[in-house]
Amino acid sequence: MPSGTRSRSYDAWPEGVQPAVPIAGYTNTWTHTPSQPAFRRPVTRTEITGPDGLWRKLCCGDSNLAMTQTGKWAQGALMQVSGRILDEDGRPVPHAIVELWQANAAGRYTHALDQREAPLDPNFLGHGRVRSGEDGSYSFLTIKPGAYPVPVKDTWWRPPHIHFSILGPSSLSRLVTQMYFPGDPLNDWDRILNSVPDEAARGRLVARHLHPAEVGTDHLGFHHDIVLRGRNATPEA
């Protein structure tokens, strides 16, 4: 590598990319946020290169969340979410593990901890896992999730969103984040999204709505690239 072009792959996060936590009015960020500041530790070969070949150990292929094994469709607006997993230099990351989970169209998760009165959909489990292609591409067929209120004294609503967990080629490239939908008015009030100070970084959490000419009329289409680390990284959320 020529002098003066040293890779910044493992430098500290740029200012404003990481969310400012804990977040007022969101209890989990108080119980899950370390009380002591992080400290820098020398990076070794273990953190840079492993674990390797996770796609051989984790079952992938759950890309269709919209239809159960019984052949019944989930309720809600059908949509396809696709994009690429990229590294800090904009190169595709092949064989990354891409996990997705979300609420149903009524804004309720299929999880024992979600006890809201909103209806459950027996034909929607709300989670899937795929392996990125050689070009870093991934794709899920699912339904658009609904909004839901946060059960705190000063109530606010979470906008429709999707959770992602990415397991890249090393332990330094693990990312847990969320994807938001463009133009949703609840985005302006979401305390999770707005905990990211940098405006450009917040924009990297919002998907791009695809024109019907690109995806057809069978479902909505959203494109969302996810960048692991670097100055253009997708923020954690």
C-alpha positions as protocol buffer text, in pm:
chain_id: "A"
residue {
  index: 1
  type: MET
  ca { x: 0 y: 0 z: 0 }
}
residue {
  index: 2
  type: PRO
  ca { x: 153 y: 340 z: -98 }
}
residue {
  index: 3
  type: SER
  ca { x: 270 y: 569 z: 178 }
}
residue {
  index: 4
  type: GLY
  ca { x: -1 y: 801 z: 306 }
}
residue {
  index: 5
  type: THR
  ca { x: -290 y: 570 z: 206 }
}
residue {
  index: 6
  type: ARG
  ca { x: -295 y: 351 z: 516 }
}
residue {
  index: 7
  type: SER
  ca { x: -626 y: 177 z: 563 }
}
residue {
  index: 8
  type: ARG
  ca { x: -839 y: 327 z: 838 }
}
residue {
  index: 9
  type: SER
  ca { x: -1038 y: 5 z: 875 }
}
residue {
  index: 10
  type: TYR
  ca { x: -976 y: -33 z: 1246 }
}
residue {
  index: 11
  type: ASP
  ca { x: -963 y: 331 z: 1355 }
}
residue {
  index: 12
  type: ALA
  ca { x: -1209 y: 462 z: 1613 }
}
residue {
  index: 13
  type: TRP
  ca { x: -1562 y: 544 z: 1503 }
}
residue {
  index: 14
  type: PRO
  ca { x: -1598 y: 896 z: 1358 }
}
residue {
  index: 15
  type: GLU
  ca { x: -1764 y: 1148 z: 1588 }
}
residue {
  index: 16
  type: GLY
  ca { x: -2145 y: 1145 z: 1567 }
}
residue {
  index: 17
  type: VAL
  ca { x: -2190 y: 801 z: 1406 }
}
residue {
  index: 18
  type: GLN
  ca { x: -2255 y: 605 z: 1724 }
}
residue {
  index: 19
  type: PRO
  ca { x: -2589 y: 668 z: 1903 }
}
residue {
  index: 20
  type: ALA
  ca { x: -2574 y: 886 z: 2213 }
}
residue {
  index: 21
  type: VAL
  ca { x: -2684 y: 645 z: 2485 }
}
residue {
  index: 22
  type: PRO
  ca { x: -2852 y: 595 z: 2724 }
}
residue {
  index: 23
  type: ILE
  ca { x: -3164 y: 744 z: 2565 }
}
residue {
  index: 24
  type: ALA
  ca { x: -3416 y: 929 z: 2780 }
}
residue {
  index: 25
  type: GLY
  ca { x: -3754 y: 758 z: 2770 }
}
residue {
  index: 26
  type: TYR
  ca { x: -3620 y: 421 z: 2653 }
}
residue {
  index: 27
  type: THR
  ca { x: -3562 y: 193 z: 2950 }
}
residue {
  index: 28
  type: ASN
  ca { x: -3357 y: -76 z: 2776 }
}
residue {
  index: 29
  type: THR
  ca { x: -3082 y: 168 z: 2686 }
}
residue {
  index: 30
  type: TRP
  ca { x: -3029 y: 240 z: 3056 }
}
residue {
  index: 31
  type: THR
  ca { x: -3007 y: -128 z: 3154 }
}
residue {
  index: 32
  type: HIS
  ca { x: -2797 y: -234 z: 2852 }
}
residue {
  index: 33
  type: THR
  ca { x: -2552 y: 57 z: 2833 }
}
residue {
  index: 34
  type: PRO
  ca { x: -2215 y: 21 z: 3013 }
}
residue {
  index: 35
  type: SER
  ca { x: -2170 y: 272 z: 3294 }
}
residue {
  index: 36
  type: GLN
  ca { x: -1796 y: 303 z: 3229 }
}
residue {
  index: 37
  type: PRO
  ca { x: -1637 y: 453 z: 2914 }
}
residue {
  index: 38
  type: ALA
  ca { x: -1493 y: 215 z: 2654 }
}
residue {
  index: 39
  type: PHE
  ca { x: -1118 y: 168 z: 2637 }
}
residue {
  index: 40
  type: ARG
  ca { x: -905 y: 94 z: 2331 }
}
residue {
  index: 41
  type: ARG
  ca { x: -742 y: -249 z: 2316 }
}
residue {
  index: 42
  type: PRO
  ca { x: -472 y: -354 z: 2069 }
}
residue {
  index: 43
  type: VAL
  ca { x: -619 y: -543 z: 1773 }
}
residue {
  index: 44
  type: THR
  ca { x: -478 y: -893 z: 1723 }
}
residue {
  index: 45
  type: ARG
  ca { x: -506 y: -1141 z: 1438 }
}
residue {
  index: 46
  type: THR
  ca { x: -798 y: -1309 z: 1616 }
}
residue {
  index: 47
  type: GLU
  ca { x: -1017 y: -998 z: 1599 }
}
residue {
  index: 48
  type: ILE
  ca { x: -914 y: -916 z: 1241 }
}
residue {
  index: 49
  type: THR
  ca { x: -957 y: -1256 z: 1077 }
}
residue {
  index: 50
  type: GLY
  ca { x: -1209 y: -1462 z: 1272 }
}
residue {
  index: 51
  type: PRO
  ca { x: -1439 y: -1630 z: 1317 }
}
residue {
  index: 52
  type: ASP
  ca { x: -1437 y: -1760 z: 961 }
}
residue {
  index: 53
  type: GLY
  ca { x: -1694 y: -1953 z: 760 }
}
residue {
  index: 54
  type: LEU
  ca { x: -1991 y: -1886 z: 987 }
}
residue {
  index: 55
  type: TRP
  ca { x: -2223 y: -1951 z: 695 }
}
residue {
  index: 56
  type: ARG
  ca { x: -2116 y: -2316 z: 713 }
}
residue {
  index: 57
  type: LYS
  ca { x: -2228 y: -2337 z: 1076 }
}
residue {
  index: 58
  type: LEU
  ca { x: -2543 y: -2123 z: 1078 }
}
residue {
  index: 59
  type: CYS
  ca { x: -2840 y: -2240 z: 873 }
}
residue {
  index: 60
  type: CYS
  ca { x: -2926 y: -1982 z: 607 }
}
residue {
  index: 61
  type: GLY
  ca { x: -3199 y: -1960 z: 347 }
}
residue {
  index: 62
  type: ASP
  ca { x: -3491 y: -1814 z: 545 }
}
residue {
  index: 63
  type: SER
  ca { x: -3549 y: -1531 z: 300 }
}
residue {
  index: 64
  type: ASN
  ca { x: -3930 y: -1551 z: 272 }
}
residue {
  index: 65
  type: LEU
  ca { x: -4097 y: -1419 z: 587 }
}
residue {
  index: 66
  type: ALA
  ca { x: -4423 y: -1343 z: 408 }
}
residue {
  index: 67
  type: MET
  ca { x: -4538 y: -1703 z: 361 }
}
residue {
  index: 68
  type: THR
  ca { x: -4538 y: -1987 z: 612 }
}
residue {
  index: 69
  type: GLN
  ca { x: -4460 y: -2350 z: 536 }
}
residue {
  index: 70
  type: THR
  ca { x: -4835 y: -2408 z: 516 }
}
residue {
  index: 71
  type: GLY
  ca { x: -4849 y: -2185 z: 209 }
}
residue {
  index: 72
  type: LYS
  ca { x: -5051 y: -1906 z: 377 }
}
residue {
  index: 73
  type: TRP
  ca { x: -4955 y: -1542 z: 332 }
}
residue {
  index: 74
  type: ALA
  ca { x: -4892 y: -1307 z: 621 }
}
residue {
  index: 75
  type: GLN
  ca { x: -5119 y: -1005 z: 660 }
}
residue {
  index: 76
  type: GLY
  ca { x: -4988 y: -666 z: 553 }
}
residue {
  index: 77
  type: ALA
  ca { x: -4827 y: -487 z: 261 }
}
residue {
  index: 78
  type: LEU
  ca { x: -4595 y: -727 z: 80 }
}
residue {
  index: 79
  type: MET
  ca { x: -4246 y: -590 z: 26 }
}
residue {
  index: 80
  type: GLN
  ca { x: -3896 y: -692 z: -75 }
}
residue {
  index: 81
  type: VAL
  ca { x: -3596 y: -553 z: 114 }
}
residue {
  index: 82
  type: SER
  ca { x: -3266 y: -594 z: -67 }
}
residue {
  index: 83
  type: GLY
  ca { x: -2924 y: -440 z: -81 }
}
residue {
  index: 84
  type: ARG
  ca { x: -2556 y: -514 z: -34 }
}
residue {
  index: 85
  type: ILE
  ca { x: -2324 y: -569 z: 260 }
}
residue {
  index: 86
  type: LEU
  ca { x: -2015 y: -353 z: 208 }
}
residue {
  index: 87
  type: ASP
  ca { x: -1687 y: -297 z: 391 }
}
residue {
  index: 88
  type: GLU
  ca { x: -1533 y: 36 z: 492 }
}
residue {
  index: 89
  type: ASP
  ca { x: -1379 y: 76 z: 144 }
}
residue {
  index: 90
  type: GLY
  ca { x: -1707 y: 16 z: -39 }
}
residue {
  index: 91
  type: ARG
  ca { x: -1617 y: -338 z: -145 }
}
residue {
  index: 92
  type: PRO
  ca { x: -1878 y: -617 z: -126 }
}
residue {
  index: 93
  type: VAL
  ca { x: -1862 y: -855 z: 170 }
}
residue {
  index: 94
  type: PRO
  ca { x: -1947 y: -1207 z: 47 }
}
residue {
  index: 95
  type: HIS
  ca { x: -2076 y: -1485 z: 274 }
}
residue {
  index: 96
  type: ALA
  ca { x: -2184 y: -1248 z: 552 }
}
residue {
  index: 97
  type: ILE
  ca { x: -2464 y: -1374 z: 777 }
}
residue {
  index: 98
  type: VAL
  ca { x: -2760 y: -1135 z: 749 }
}
residue {
  index: 99
  type: GLU
  ca { x: -3032 y: -1180 z: 1010 }
}
residue {
  index: 100
  type: LEU
  ca { x: -3360 y: -987 z: 1012 }
}
residue {
  index: 101
  type: TRP
  ca { x: -3642 y: -959 z: 1266 }
}
residue {
  index: 102
  type: GLN
  ca { x: -3942 y: -730 z: 1285 }
}
residue {
  index: 103
  type: ALA
  ca { x: -4292 y: -668 z: 1417 }
}
residue {
  index: 104
  type: ASN
  ca { x: -4598 y: -776 z: 1219 }
}
residue {
  index: 105
  type: ALA
  ca { x: -4833 y: -540 z: 1033 }
}
residue {
  index: 106
  type: ALA
  ca { x: -5007 y: -454 z: 1362 }
}
residue {
  index: 107
  type: GLY
  ca { x: -4678 y: -357 z: 1527 }
}
residue {
  index: 108
  type: ARG
  ca { x: -4648 y: -666 z: 1747 }
}
residue {
  index: 109
  type: TYR
  ca { x: -4355 y: -907 z: 1775 }
}
residue {
  index: 110
  type: THR
  ca { x: -4397 y: -1283 z: 1791 }
}
residue {
  index: 111
  type: HIS
  ca { x: -4221 y: -1296 z: 2126 }
}
residue {
  index: 112
  type: ALA
  ca { x: -4332 y: -1377 z: 2479 }
}
residue {
  index: 113
  type: LEU
  ca { x: -4217 y: -1036 z: 2606 }
}
residue {
  index: 114
  type: ASP
  ca { x: -4454 y: -852 z: 2373 }
}
residue {
  index: 115
  type: GLN
  ca { x: -4788 y: -863 z: 2555 }
}
residue {
  index: 116
  type: ARG
  ca { x: -4965 y: -575 z: 2379 }
}
residue {
  index: 117
  type: GLU
  ca { x: -5328 y: -619 z: 2281 }
}
residue {
  index: 118
  type: ALA
  ca { x: -5240 y: -577 z: 1915 }
}
residue {
  index: 119
  type: PRO
  ca { x: -5321 y: -895 z: 1721 }
}
residue {
  index: 120
  type: LEU
  ca { x: -5070 y: -1167 z: 1641 }
}
residue {
  index: 121
  type: ASP
  ca { x: -5056 y: -1306 z: 1289 }
}
residue {
  index: 122
  type: PRO
  ca { x: -5043 y: -1689 z: 1294 }
}
residue {
  index: 123
  type: ASN
  ca { x: -4883 y: -1679 z: 948 }
}
residue {
  index: 124
  type: PHE
  ca { x: -4598 y: -1446 z: 1040 }
}
residue {
  index: 125
  type: LEU
  ca { x: -4300 y: -1535 z: 1260 }
}
residue {
  index: 126
  type: GLY
  ca { x: -4104 y: -1222 z: 1177 }
}
residue {
  index: 127
  type: HIS
  ca { x: -3745 y: -1343 z: 1148 }
}
residue {
  index: 128
  type: GLY
  ca { x: -3512 y: -1482 z: 882 }
}
residue {
  index: 129
  type: ARG
  ca { x: -3147 y: -1540 z: 795 }
}
residue {
  index: 130
  type: VAL
  ca { x: -2960 y: -1539 z: 464 }
}
residue {
  index: 131
  type: ARG
  ca { x: -2601 y: -1543 z: 340 }
}
residue {
  index: 132
  type: SER
  ca { x: -2479 y: -1255 z: 125 }
}
residue {
  index: 133
  type: GLY
  ca { x: -2376 y: -1340 z: -230 }
}
residue {
  index: 134
  type: GLU
  ca { x: -2037 y: -1300 z: -394 }
}
residue {
  index: 135
  type: ASP
  ca { x: -2133 y: -939 z: -472 }
}
residue {
  index: 136
  type: GLY
  ca { x: -2244 y: -879 z: -113 }
}
residue {
  index: 137
  type: SER
  ca { x: -2613 y: -889 z: -208 }
}
residue {
  index: 138
  type: TYR
  ca { x: -2897 y: -1001 z: 20 }
}
residue {
  index: 139
  type: SER
  ca { x: -3275 y: -1005 z: -16 }
}
residue {
  index: 140
  type: PHE
  ca { x: -3582 y: -1075 z: 198 }
}
residue {
  index: 141
  type: LEU
  ca { x: -3949 y: -1102 z: 103 }
}
residue {
  index: 142
  type: THR
  ca { x: -4158 y: -986 z: 397 }
}
residue {
  index: 143
  type: ILE
  ca { x: -4438 y: -747 z: 497 }
}
residue {
  index: 144
  type: LYS
  ca { x: -4414 y: -388 z: 607 }
}
residue {
  index: 145
  type: PRO
  ca { x: -4412 y: -373 z: 988 }
}
residue {
  index: 146
  type: GLY
  ca { x: -4649 y: -152 z: 1186 }
}
residue {
  index: 147
  type: ALA
  ca { x: -4569 y: 118 z: 1440 }
}
residue {
  index: 148
  type: TYR
  ca { x: -4611 y: 60 z: 1813 }
}
residue {
  index: 149
  type: PRO
  ca { x: -4609 y: 269 z: 2132 }
}
residue {
  index: 150
  type: VAL
  ca { x: -4321 y: 259 z: 2381 }
}
residue {
  index: 151
  type: PRO
  ca { x: -4468 y: 171 z: 2724 }
}
residue {
  index: 152
  type: VAL
  ca { x: -4319 y: 455 z: 2927 }
}
residue {
  index: 153
  type: LYS
  ca { x: -4474 y: 744 z: 3119 }
}
residue {
  index: 154
  type: ASP
  ca { x: -4394 y: 996 z: 2846 }
}
residue {
  index: 155
  type: THR
  ca { x: -4530 y: 776 z: 2568 }
}
residue {
  index: 156
  type: TRP
  ca { x: -4395 y: 793 z: 2215 }
}
residue {
  index: 157
  type: TRP
  ca { x: -4434 y: 569 z: 1913 }
}
residue {
  index: 158
  type: ARG
  ca { x: -4168 y: 373 z: 1732 }
}
residue {
  index: 159
  type: PRO
  ca { x: -4206 y: 412 z: 1354 }
}
residue {
  index: 160
  type: PRO
  ca { x: -4210 y: 108 z: 1128 }
}
residue {
  index: 161
  type: HIS
  ca { x: -3860 y: -38 z: 1129 }
}
residue {
  index: 162
  type: ILE
  ca { x: -3665 y: -360 z: 1072 }
}
residue {
  index: 163
  type: HIS
  ca { x: -3384 y: -498 z: 1287 }
}
residue {
  index: 164
  type: PHE
  ca { x: -3068 y: -635 z: 1125 }
}
residue {
  index: 165
  type: SER
  ca { x: -2776 y: -831 z: 1265 }
}
residue {
  index: 166
  type: ILE
  ca { x: -2474 y: -870 z: 1038 }
}
residue {
  index: 167
  type: LEU
  ca { x: -2193 y: -1118 z: 1104 }
}
residue {
  index: 168
  type: GLY
  ca { x: -1910 y: -1022 z: 872 }
}
residue {
  index: 169
  type: PRO
  ca { x: -1566 y: -1175 z: 818 }
}
residue {
  index: 170
  type: SER
  ca { x: -1433 y: -1092 z: 1167 }
}
residue {
  index: 171
  type: SER
  ca { x: -1549 y: -1010 z: 1517 }
}
residue {
  index: 172
  type: LEU
  ca { x: -1480 y: -643 z: 1440 }
}
residue {
  index: 173
  type: SER
  ca { x: -1743 y: -646 z: 1165 }
}
residue {
  index: 174
  type: ARG
  ca { x: -2041 y: -753 z: 1379 }
}
residue {
  index: 175
  type: LEU
  ca { x: -2318 y: -495 z: 1347 }
}
residue {
  index: 176
  type: VAL
  ca { x: -2665 y: -480 z: 1503 }
}
residue {
  index: 177
  type: THR
  ca { x: -2870 y: -201 z: 1350 }
}
residue {
  index: 178
  type: GLN
  ca { x: -3214 y: -97 z: 1228 }
}
residue {
  index: 179
  type: MET
  ca { x: -3366 y: 11 z: 898 }
}
residue {
  index: 180
  type: TYR
  ca { x: -3629 y: 284 z: 869 }
}
residue {
  index: 181
  type: PHE
  ca { x: -3870 y: 371 z: 591 }
}
residue {
  index: 182
  type: PRO
  ca { x: -3840 y: 698 z: 398 }
}
residue {
  index: 183
  type: GLY
  ca { x: -4099 y: 969 z: 454 }
}
residue {
  index: 184
  type: ASP
  ca { x: -4262 y: 818 z: 763 }
}
residue {
  index: 185
  type: PRO
  ca { x: -4369 y: 1107 z: 993 }
}
residue {
  index: 186
  type: LEU
  ca { x: -4287 y: 907 z: 1305 }
}
residue {
  index: 187
  type: ASN
  ca { x: -3919 y: 907 z: 1206 }
}
residue {
  index: 188
  type: ASP
  ca { x: -3892 y: 1266 z: 1328 }
}
residue {
  index: 189
  type: TRP
  ca { x: -4002 y: 1164 z: 1680 }
}
residue {
  index: 190
  type: ASP
  ca { x: -3818 y: 835 z: 1711 }
}
residue {
  index: 191
  type: ARG
  ca { x: -3568 y: 864 z: 1995 }
}
residue {
  index: 192
  type: ILE
  ca { x: -3360 y: 571 z: 1868 }
}
residue {
  index: 193
  type: LEU
  ca { x: -3310 y: 714 z: 1520 }
}
residue {
  index: 194
  type: ASN
  ca { x: -3249 y: 1064 z: 1651 }
}
residue {
  index: 195
  type: SER
  ca { x: -2996 y: 943 z: 1907 }
}
residue {
  index: 196
  type: VAL
  ca { x: -2745 y: 939 z: 1617 }
}
residue {
  index: 197
  type: PRO
  ca { x: -2605 y: 1295 z: 1623 }
}
residue {
  index: 198
  type: ASP
  ca { x: -2469 y: 1307 z: 1267 }
}
residue {
  index: 199
  type: GLU
  ca { x: -2738 y: 1382 z: 1006 }
}
residue {
  index: 200
  type: ALA
  ca { x: -2560 y: 1192 z: 728 }
}
residue {
  index: 201
  type: ALA
  ca { x: -2519 y: 889 z: 955 }
}
residue {
  index: 202
  type: ARG
  ca { x: -2892 y: 897 z: 1039 }
}
residue {
  index: 203
  type: GLY
  ca { x: -2962 y: 898 z: 667 }
}
residue {
  index: 204
  type: ARG
  ca { x: -2773 y: 570 z: 633 }
}
residue {
  index: 205
  type: LEU
  ca { x: -3041 y: 408 z: 852 }
}
residue {
  index: 206
  type: VAL
  ca { x: -3321 y: 499 z: 607 }
}
residue {
  index: 207
  type: ALA
  ca { x: -3390 y: 273 z: 310 }
}
residue {
  index: 208
  type: ARG
  ca { x: -3449 y: 391 z: -46 }
}
residue {
  index: 209
  type: HIS
  ca { x: -3797 y: 333 z: -189 }
}
residue {
  index: 210
  type: LEU
  ca { x: -3774 y: 167 z: -530 }
}
residue {
  index: 211
  type: HIS
  ca { x: -3999 y: 273 z: -817 }
}
residue {
  index: 212
  type: PRO
  ca { x: -4253 y: 9 z: -931 }
}
residue {
  index: 213
  type: ALA
  ca { x: -4075 y: 5 z: -1267 }
}
residue {
  index: 214
  type: GLU
  ca { x: -3778 y: -154 z: -1088 }
}
residue {
  index: 215
  type: VAL
  ca { x: -3964 y: -415 z: -882 }
}
residue {
  index: 216
  type: GLY
  ca { x: -4298 y: -472 z: -1056 }
}
residue {
  index: 217
  type: THR
  ca { x: -4646 y: -449 z: -908 }
}
residue {
  index: 218
  type: ASP
  ca { x: -4650 y: -763 z: -691 }
}
residue {
  index: 219
  type: HIS
  ca { x: -4482 y: -598 z: -392 }
}
residue {
  index: 220
  type: LEU
  ca { x: -4318 y: -281 z: -264 }
}
residue {
  index: 221
  type: GLY
  ca { x: -3941 y: -257 z: -303 }
}
residue {
  index: 222
  type: PHE
  ca { x: -3682 y: -103 z: -72 }
}
residue {
  index: 223
  type: HIS
  ca { x: -3307 y: -92 z: -121 }
}
residue {
  index: 224
  type: HIS
  ca { x: -3080 y: -74 z: 183 }
}
residue {
  index: 225
  type: ASP
  ca { x: -2701 y: -110 z: 175 }
}
residue {
  index: 226
  type: ILE
  ca { x: -2529 y: -184 z: 507 }
}
residue {
  index: 227
  type: VAL
  ca { x: -2167 y: -74 z: 558 }
}
residue {
  index: 228
  type: LEU
  ca { x: -1954 y: -252 z: 818 }
}
residue {
  index: 229
  type: ARG
  ca { x: -1716 y: -10 z: 996 }
}
residue {
  index: 230
  type: GLY
  ca { x: -1536 y: 289 z: 849 }
}
residue {
  index: 231
  type: ARG
  ca { x: -1633 y: 652 z: 800 }
}
residue {
  index: 232
  type: ASN
  ca { x: -1943 y: 558 z: 599 }
}
residue {
  index: 233
  type: ALA
  ca { x: -2053 y: 286 z: 839 }
}
residue {
  index: 234
  type: THR
  ca { x: -2417 y: 214 z: 907 }
}
residue {
  index: 235
  type: PRO
  ca { x: -2475 y: 327 z: 1268 }
}
residue {
  index: 236
  type: GLU
  ca { x: -2549 y: 75 z: 1541 }
}
residue {
  index: 237
  type: ALA
  ca { x: -2908 y: 84 z: 1663 }
}
